[in-house]
């Protein structure tokens, strides 16, 4: 009887030692740090955020003061894409064809509408550097020469610009290219071989 009691005590003691030893091992075991779980993200948003505002278009830089025609034509690159005021004489150029008129019949030999220019009033108005062509902005960001309505082949209606007067004209001085040499191809199309820089003042 005593042996059975002793054996039971021994068994209980053994189990208790196993439990205590396991607890100690668990407490002293090294811990493993797993990385936190994250959700995928995009480095850029496919649509603008609510606070997004597009950058404003660059406005032409204004030039202070009033220039004369030769101020601009003698240093054209310095004024490209700038808003300037030019004082000069408003002149209209007419384009008359060589077709003779038939007697006693209405005749108009103009081959295109007259165009408006600001010229140096103190020199040869159509001489080199003495005139600036005036243009207007049209659709698709393109430009066309400021044309007037001919009244009799010698005078023209140019809206707010009065032919022959001295005036200050405001606009953006602009540089563009036009074909200066072309050749026809076998397909009937025209191929540009050479381009020429042109400068003009775009007015409202």
C-alpha positions, 0 to 999 in steps of 0.5 A: 500500500505504501509502495502504491502511494509512493509511486503515485507521488512520484508520478505527480512530481514527474508530471509537475516537473514536465509542466514547469520545464515546458513553461520555462522553455516557452518563456525563454524561447526567442520571439519572431517579429513578422512584418505588419500586413500592408495593403497595396498602394499606387505611386500616382493617382490616375485622376487628379485629386480634389485639390488639383489645379492645372498650371496657368498658361504662360501669358506674354511678358509685357514690355514697358514703354512705347516703341517705334517701328525700328526699335522692334525691327532692329532687334526682333528676337528680343521681342518675340512672344512679348506684349509690346506697344508700337507707335507708327503710321497705319498704312494699307497695302493694296494688291492690284493685278495687271489685268486691264479694265474694259472701258465703260464696265465696272472694274476691280483689278485687286487680286486679294484684300488689302492688308494693314501695317504699322510703318515708320512715318519718317522713312521709306514706309515699305523699306527694309525694317520700316514696317511691321505686318499686323496679324489676327489670331484665328481658330486652331491657334493659327494666324492670318494677316489683318485684312481690310475692306477696300472701298475704291482701290485707294482707301480701305475700311480697317475697323478700329484702325484708320488708314494714314493716321499715327497710332499706338498699336498693342499686340504680341510680337510673334515669330513663325515660319512660311515656305520659301521654296517648294517643289511639286511631286509626282503624286501631285502634292507640294513638298517644302524644301526651305522655310523662312522666318517671319515676324509680325504683331498679333493684335486683338 
